[in-house]
Amino acid sequence: MGPLEKLQKLYSQRDLAVREWKSKGGKIVGYISDDVPEELVLAAGFFPYRISGDPHEGTAEADKYCEYFLDPAIRSILNMLLTGRYDFLDYIILPHHSDAVLKLYHELWWIHRINPQIVFPEVHLFDVLHTPFITSAYYVSEELRVLKTCLENWSGKKISSESLAKSISVVNNNRSLLKQVADLRKSGEPRISGTEALQIIGTSCLMPKEDHSRLVSEFLDSREALPVKNGVRIYVEGSDLDNTQLYEVIESSGAVVVGEDSNWGGRYFEDLVDENADPMEALSEHYHIRPSRLRTQSSEQRVKYCSTKAGDAKAQGVIFYLMEWDPAVAWDQPDQKKELAGKGIPSICFSDQKYLPSDSDQSTVRQAVQTFVDSVRKGHTEDVR
């Protein structure tokens, strides 16, 4: 089995590597989103494991406790916590990434109190802010120190500057390798598909970081032998996608996904932590206002980010994919669409999409994507509605 096949297996069986770690006596800290400093978790001696949902599992248990309008991926995570799918977690860190993630934090607190028989791992709220102001920077810096103390209490040992600097270097090296993977997509002749890229990127958060870097390095060693992926070049904008459902639809329609705005994809590895600064200060800056942390950016900056990244990827078309109950990503879509059109890049928008679309919904999206891809292939630059 080659490195890509190994990574694909770990992406599909997301608890495989972490359970092996657990069986050897290791401790696991689960977390949500790219707002949690995995460098700190690593420096504390834990396995930082990114929690994701499972669109195929359903949400029957979660539905007993939460409103129907909760972000479907977060609802799925709650269901998995309730049904024991995450029984290997020792601790959980939840950031104030979105209202839905904050809601999950309160749900876990509340569910245990109304039903004490339901026990979750100890949870820490990392209250990262979404504004770019200096006061927010001070607040995030302090919250980072609180998180450091929490991790030290969990592990029973202090996190030294040396161990934190080493962890930053390990994660930065991994991000740098993933940038090389991204280059294989952005090149004039893509050498990997978008589906493969998501699998490679996603497993970075599902297995020991250094093991992941080793497999990615082995994969990159064979880059010259990789076959060219022919097809219309598509950039994906919208909700974060923790699975490959959409990409499989797009790439079965004669297209190649050459980039995306997603913290499960291209945004995850885009920015490195400054290794020349004090480790805690460097993490504070990175997790507060790094360029790819769009929640701290203005609408104008987010619009520019979309058009710039689509242009860098030499995208011929953009697909906006907006999940239900994820309204924030829709705010900038009209301006993003206008900006792209000014560059001659057509787009299509799918809104209020289900976490697990029905067969009928899948068919509708598939047909619309095929029509869009065919239109782009023929050189049409107008948007498809």
Secondary structure, 3 states (H helix, E strand, C coil): CCHHHHHHHHHHCCCHHHHHHHHCCCCEEEECCCCCCHHHHHHCCCEEEECCCCCCCCCCCHHHCCCCCCCHHHHHHHHHHHCCCCCCCCEEEEECCCHHHHHHHHHHHHHHHHCCCCCCCEEEEECCCCCCCHHHHHHHHHHHHHHHHHHHHHHCCCCCHHHHHHHHHHHHHHHHHHHHHHHHHHCCCCCCCHHHHHHHHHHHHCCCHHHHHHHHHHHHHCHHHCCCCCCEEEEEEECCCCCCHHHHHHHCCCEEEEEECCCCCCCCCCCCCCCCCCHHHHHHHHHHHCCCCHHHCCHHHHHHHHHHHHHHCCCCEEEEEEECCCHHHHCCHHHHHHHHHHCCCCEEEEEEECCCCCHHHHHHHHHHHHHHHHHHHCCCCCCCC
